């Protein structure tokens, strides 16, 4: 299977997130974004390495990197290869002692390791097709998302329209969330649309 390479666009949260963050991955040769909800500890581990901040003691992902070094193993890449009932699954692919292997892990842990060993990040096409969010904002490439999403001052005025279905309303809300770069809300709306349309997400 040909996997699709992605880069880290940033980490975002909102005041109502309850401490969760959205890790936003962007398609390298495309315009889709893949938001993955992760915990605060994993978000901190990724952010510290992206900012090249050295903690006083090794973090868990530093230990994993050092373990690969100690056994002369190399991380080839990480792959987010499955989405099941709203949960993403990933694998760390590596070589050690001349053998190739892979480890099942959470995407947040895989990405935290990938940024430490400079390993590429890939996503299975089916996962990106199901959970990816298209965006036309090419200026966002490589720029970290703000840590707190600004709230609009007032809702945009819309002309009266014919009554819309619930799916249409959620799609409109999804477009608005993407425009405001609120990827956590966009991910929740995407999941709701998939449930309503009978998708597996």
N, C-alpha and C positions, 0 to 999 in steps of 0.2 A: 504494500500500500504506500502511495506517495503522500507524505504528510506535508502540512502547510506551515512554513516558518512564521513565527510571530515574535514581536519585541514587546518589552514592557513599556506601556504608555504612561502608567502612573498608578497611584493608589488614591482612592477617593473615599470620602465618608460624608455623612450628613448628620445633623444634630439628632435626628430620629433613628439613627442606625443601631443604637444600643451597644456601641462598642465594636461593631463589625465594620470591616472595610471591604471595598470592592477593588480587587487587583484587576487592572484593565490591561489586556493584551491586545496588540494591534497587528493585523495581518501585514506582513512585510511587503508583499506584492499585490495588495488590495486595499479596500477601504472598510473592512469589517473590524469591529471591536468585540472582544470576548471578555465580559466582566465576570469575575469569579469571586463570590463572597468568601472572605477568609477572616480568621480571628486576629485580634490586636497583637498577640505575640508574634505570629507569623508575619504580619504587616511590618512590625518593628524590625524583625530580622532581615526582611527584604530592604526596607528603607535604610537601615544602617549601612548595609553593604553598598547600596546605590550611592549613598552620600560619602562612602569611604570613611566612615566613623568606626574607630576601633574600640570595642568595649574593653573594660579592664580585665575581664575574664572571658575565655572562649564561650560562645553560645553553642547551642546544640548543633546548628548547621556548620559552625566552624569546626566542631569536633568531627562531624561526618566528613568534611573536606580533608581534615588532617588524617583521618583513618584511611581514606583512599590513598593519600600520599604515602602513609606508612607501609601499606601493602603493595605499593607501586601499581596502584590501579588508576585508570583514567575514566572520567565520566565522558561518554561520547556525546550524549544529548539527553534531553528529557522530552517526553511525549505525553500530552494530555490526550488519551486515546478513547475515552468512554464517558458517556453521560447517561446515568441511570437514575430515574425518579428524582431528578433535580440535583443529583450529586455527581461531581466530576471525579474521574479517576485518572491517575497518571503513572508513568513508569520512568525510572532512572535507568538508562541503558549505559553499560560500562564494559571495560575490558580489565581483566586482572589475570596475571600468570598466563598470558597468551590466550585466554578464553573470554568469550563474550557472555554477558549475562544481563539480567534486568531485575530491578526491585520495584514492587508495587508500593505506591506512596500517595499521599495527598498532593494535589497540584501546588499548594502553598509551600510545602516542604521541598518539593522538587524545584520550584522556582528559586527558593531561598538558597538552595545548593547551586543551582545553575549560575546565579550571579556571582557566587564565590569562586567558581572554577571556570568562568567564562564559557559555559557550554550553551549551545543553541537550544532554543525552545521551539517545539513543534506541536501542532494540534491536528488530530485526525479530521479529514474533510467532513465526515458526518457530524462530528461535534460542532464544528464551525458553522455548518449549514443549519443545524438545529438551534444553536444558542448564540451565534454571532449576530451582532447588531450593525447593519450598514450605516455608514456616516459619510457625508460629503466633506467633512471638515479635515482637509489634508494638512492644514496649518498646525494641527495638534501633534503631528509626527514628532516623536522624541521629546515632547514637553510633558512634564509630570502634571497630572491632574491636580487641581487644588484640593487641600485636605478637607475643606469645608465647602459644601455647595451653597452658593448664594441663593436666597429665596427671591423670587420675582416680587417687585414692589406691588404690582397689581396685575390681575389676569388680563391677558390680551383680549380686546373687544373683538367679538366675532359677529359676522352678519348672520341673521336668522337663517337656519337651514332646516331641511326636512328632518324629521326624527331619524336618529341613527341607531343602529343595533349596538348591543353591548360590546361586541368585538370592535366595531368602528370607533366607539368611544375610547376603548383601551388602546387601540392603535394610535389614536390622536394623542392620548396621554403619553404613549411610548415615544412618539416623535418629539413631543415637547421635552421629555426627560433627556433624550439624546441631545437636543439643541442646547439644553442647560448643563450638559455634561454630568448629569446625575445618573451615573451608570448603575448604582445600586438599585435605584427605583426602576431604571430601565430593565434590569435583569428580572426584577419581581414581576413587572408588567409582561415581559416576554414569556415568563413561566405561566402566567395566568392565561395568556392567549393560547399557548400550547395545550394547556389543560382543557380549555373550552373547545378547541378544535380537535381534541382527541389524540394529541401528540403524547409521546412517552415522557416528556420532560415534566 
